[in-house]
Each structure stands twice: as C-alpha cells, then as structure tokens.
Amino acid sequence: MPKRNSPCVAFQGERGAYSEIAACRFFGNSIELLPCESFDLVFKSVESQKADSGIVPIENSQAGCIHQNYDLLLKHRLRIVGELNLRVEHNLIGHPGVALNSIRMVFSHPQALMQCQGNTAKLKGVKIVAAYDTAGSVKKIKEERLLNAAAIASELAARTYGMKILKKGIQDNPENFTRFLVLRKTQTPPADANKTSLVFSLKNVPGALFRSLSAFALRDIDLYKIESRPLHGKPWEYFFYIDFAGNPKEPNCRSALAHLGEIATFLKVLGSYPRDARKL
Amino acid sequence: MPKRNSPCVAFQGERGAYSEIAACRFFGNSIELLPCESFDLVFKSVESQKADSGIVPIENSQAGCIHQNYDLLLKHRLRIVGELNLRVEHNLIGHPGVALNSIRMVFSHPQALMQCQGNTAKLKGVKIVAAYDTAGSVKKIKEERLLNAAAIASELAARTYGMKILKKGIQDNPENFTRFLVLRKTQTPPADANKTSLVFSLKNVPGALFRSLSAFALRDIDLYKIESRPLHGKPWEYFFYIDFAGNPKEPNCRSALAHLGEIATFLKVLGSYPRDARKL
C-alpha cells in the first residue's frame, strides 16, 4: 500500500455527503477523503489500493437495506472491518438570503425525498425533483444559481457549499439512522471483533433455511439480522445475509460456521468487526 | 361497492407503466384503469372503493424488494388475492425520426436506470437523469419536445405516447422479473389459494427467529421467501415477512399459524392466493 501521512477513505457522493460525516465520525478528522461517483467505484478504489478504506451505507432504519452494497460485498474481495450507526438529519437548504416561501422546487436523492415526504407535502406549490445525490443537489442549486430551489441534504453539505439551512430536521421520523460499513483489503479482523457478517445460499428444499439457522440457535449464538437477496439470473432463488454475535476465533462460532458449511451450497464470511451498539 | 361494467384497477405511475401491463396480464384487457401518483394512493383507492382492485410491484429479481409496499401492506386493511410474475423488458425510447447517436440525455426511474447501467454507459456523451417514473419520462420528453433526449420504459409506454423504440431490451440482465401483488378489500381468499403471506415481529432474544421458523419446518411447510424490515421508530428491531406454501384452511397451516402466534409479539396474515409458478 502506498505510504500516506493520513489514511485515505473512499465514499460515494459529493463532498458533504452523509457518508463523509460517517467517515469523519469513524476515523476522526485527520483523513484524506476520496469522493466516488458510485458505490462500485468505492469498492474498486479500496481494491486497487487507491484508498486505504471505504465506507458505504448498508441499511437505513426507515428505508431498509441498500441492496446494491450487499451485491458488491459478494462481488469484491474486501472485508468489513467496522460499522457505524449515524443519526441522519435532513435539512432543507437554499441560497443565503432566500426565504422559505419563495421556494418552488426541491431537489434530492429519492431516498431522502421519501424520508421527508410528509413535511415537503406541506410546502405549497412546490415541485419535488429526484436527483442522484443529496449533497450533489446542494452543489447543483448553487452552481446553477437556482434561487427558487432548495435541496434536502446534511448540515455539512450546507457548510461545504456556503449555503443556508432554511428548515432544520425535515425528516418525517426523528428516529432515522443509517448503518455504515467500513471496508478494507485485509484478511485479519480487528482484535476486538464481536460481530460477524456472512452470506450463503441453500438448496431450494423445504426446511433448508430452518436447518441453516439451527447452526446458530443450537449454540445460543444471537442473530442480529437476516436479509434475503434474489440470485441474479436465477429468479426467485436467494442469497441469505446474516449478522451474528461473535467472531470465528471463538470455538462455538467456528463450529457454527463449519455446521452451516455442511448445509449451504455457498458460504462466504464478509468480515468480523466490533459492533456499534450506540443508537446515538 | 359501486356497480361497474368492468372492474377498475388502481396502479402507480402514468399510463404505459409496467404496472399497467401487469394489470392487463392479470385481469385481461376489459378493465378500467386508475393511474395513481403514489403507491399510498393505490392502497387508498382500493380502501375507499374508488377502485375494485389494486396492483403493486413487491419484488424485482435484480433490485430486490420494493420496501415501501411491504410497509403499506402493514398499514392498510387490504388483502393480497393474487400475484403475477412479469418479465421486464426496458427499451430506449425517443421521438420518431430521431437517431440513436443524437441522444444526449436519458431519463428514467432510478431503479430502471440501475438495471440498464452497463448498456447506457456504452452510449457516449450521454447524461443520465433520474426521474420519478419510467412511462412518465416518455411523456415528459414528448410533451417538452426534448428531441435529443430518450427515456427508458416499456414498449407499451412507447405505443401509448406515439414514440419510437430506439433500442429494444437494454436491461443488462435479460433475466429481469418483477413480482406484482393484486390487492382487494375482502377477507375471503380465492378458492384456489395455495400460497400465504404474513408479517410478524419477535422478542429480541437469541434463537427467536429459529423458533418462529420451526412452526413451518416441523410441519414440512415450504417457505418461499423471508424478508426483514426495520421497525419504524425502533432502530434495529425488525418485522419479518414470510411467504409459505399452503393456505390457512389446511389444518397443518392453521396449526403453524397458531404455533407462530404463541412465539410472535405481533402477527398479521396479509392474504392467501394462487401462486404464480411461471417465471415468465
């Protein structure tokens, strides 16, 4: 890996993205940031060692999973080495000096628009416009001097582009969290790892999922989450993603993985890492 | 229910949407169609009997679940009475007489854009723009006379708006299916129902999910699918959605539901309906 004075962290989106906030929260402020156009490029940047680490959102407490990143975890040879739960606060952001009642258009990522649907519906005569990015929407209305437009994004995005928060905290549900995963090109889990993520597939026979979960239940290993993802090219067959308590250095977890290996047609450990128990 | 000559079916999107194709495939062509702006309005239209039935996408073989519709199933008092698997073929659609190499912008729903990412990346010097709707994008480029723009949508959308298919089948993966659910305001399942959908939540204790699945596995009842959804306002607690083979009129399914009822903190049957075993 090329030597750097400060670690370089890749994330998806423009400067001011929620992923940038997550990166600084996890690594501190003395990092280099590598904004990437897509999640795929985040994975590729870490794989090619252009960046030391990557950080990607995997799950939102309101909208559910960011499925694309589950697929990318499967495709790329990176390991999850950490996680971070971030409270998401969306803000309505416009040009300085512009009043809320002169806003006629609101831009943001469809996910953010969905999370603010109730509150934006109260803004009369306003057109909601889907965009690729939250922070990118702030950049857009600034660069294109759209004085009657606002964007939904983070406070950091408003600061980054010298724009003004017209309305703070406009998400419909105040309990809005996103879980981020930290990725590295390594095979060694952190010493204090107490949570493991894996993916497996099963023969399509009755009771297969039940038998696979017995590998954990019979050893009193707690599951944090289960997610099924369609297998590309095989409609209605699934990969299962599981997060469990423990790490494969513990004998009972090692046994559970060996047991699951007997049942599964495919099994890949995605990483072991310290659990972020904060709800913030 | 108000008497109508032909059944009225609500769907989300503009005329020409994939949901409209699904509605005609399921009910035949002698139906009235009620296009709705949002999925929420589809549910509300059926609940208020403005429409006899509604049809909504629930899962795509590439992109995964349409989570919002899982949440709406929980919120509204409708029953699933049918399902339909539709092969999705995306097309690049432009104005008649316009050549493919003069296209500079491509509009569509982010989901459709994602499914065509590989192929649209091959179009040189083209800007990809997210929009709310596939068929709505065709309507937009027609009404705004955007001659150097194309939209990604169904063949029906091209026909509906008198536009031309510039490139047929531009999705990256030809095996692209969407499963639609048919909803009604009824408590009576169809006589030939052989598949049941339900949602439940569990105490957050080790082995809870395993014990809940035992209700099915111990009775040799096949599970088609499991999906976990975050509980709104309770970060990192989950609802589980399950589809299983059978219907509650069968004694073993009735017993499984009673057994699951002992374990679950919440349980709701969303409907029993004939399974669509077609992959096309």
Contacts between the chains, C-beta under 8 A, distances in Angstrom:
chain1	res1	chain2	res2	distance
A	59	B	230	7.3
A	60	B	230	7.6
A	61	B	230	4.7
A	61	B	232	7.6
A	61	B	235	4.2
A	61	B	236	7.1
A	62	B	230	6.9
A	62	B	232	6.3
A	63	B	67	6.4
A	64	B	65	7.4
A	64	B	67	4.1
A	64	B	229	5.9
A	64	B	230	6.4
A	65	B	64	7.4
A	67	B	63	6.4
A	67	B	64	4.1
A	68	B	114	7.3
A	85	B	235	7.5
A	110	B	110	5.6
A	110	B	130	6.9
A	110	B	132	8.0
A	114	B	68	7.2
A	130	B	110	6.9
A	130	B	130	4.6
A	130	B	131	6.2
A	130	B	132	5.7
A	131	B	130	6.2
A	132	B	110	7.9
A	132	B	130	5.7
A	173	B	232	6.0
A	173	B	233	6.4
A	175	B	232	7.4
A	175	B	233	4.8
A	175	B	234	7.5
A	175	B	235	6.0
A	177	B	235	4.7
A	177	B	236	7.9
A	206	B	217	7.4
A	206	B	220	5.5
A	206	B	221	7.0
A	206	B	222	4.1
A	206	B	223	7.6
A	206	B	245	8.0
A	207	B	216	8.0
A	207	B	217	4.3
A	207	B	220	7.0
A	207	B	222	8.0
A	209	B	213	6.4
A	209	B	223	6.0
A	209	B	226	6.6
A	210	B	210	7.2
A	210	B	213	4.5
A	210	B	214	6.5
A	210	B	216	7.2
A	210	B	217	3.5
A	211	B	217	7.5
A	213	B	209	6.5
A	213	B	210	4.5
A	213	B	213	6.4
A	214	B	210	6.5
A	216	B	207	7.9
A	216	B	210	7.2
A	217	B	206	7.4
A	217	B	207	4.3
A	217	B	210	3.6
A	217	B	211	7.5
A	220	B	206	5.6
A	220	B	207	7.0
A	221	B	206	7.0
A	222	B	206	4.1
A	222	B	207	8.0
A	223	B	206	7.6
A	223	B	209	6.0
A	223	B	210	8.0
A	224	B	236	7.4
A	225	B	228	6.3
A	225	B	236	7.9
A	225	B	238	7.1
A	226	B	209	6.6
A	226	B	226	6.6
A	226	B	228	5.5
A	226	B	240	8.0
A	227	B	227	7.6
A	227	B	228	6.1
A	228	B	225	6.3
A	228	B	226	5.5
A	228	B	227	6.1
A	229	B	64	5.9
A	230	B	59	7.4
A	230	B	60	7.6
A	230	B	61	4.8
A	230	B	62	6.9
A	230	B	64	6.4
A	232	B	61	7.6
A	232	B	62	6.3
A	232	B	173	6.1
A	232	B	175	7.4
A	233	B	173	6.5
A	233	B	175	4.8
A	234	B	175	7.5
A	235	B	61	4.3
A	235	B	85	7.5
A	235	B	175	6.0
A	235	B	177	4.7
A	235	B	279	5.2
A	236	B	61	7.1
A	236	B	177	7.9
A	236	B	224	7.4
A	236	B	225	7.9
A	236	B	279	7.3
A	238	B	225	7.1
A	245	B	206	8.0
A	279	B	235	5.4
A	279	B	236	7.3
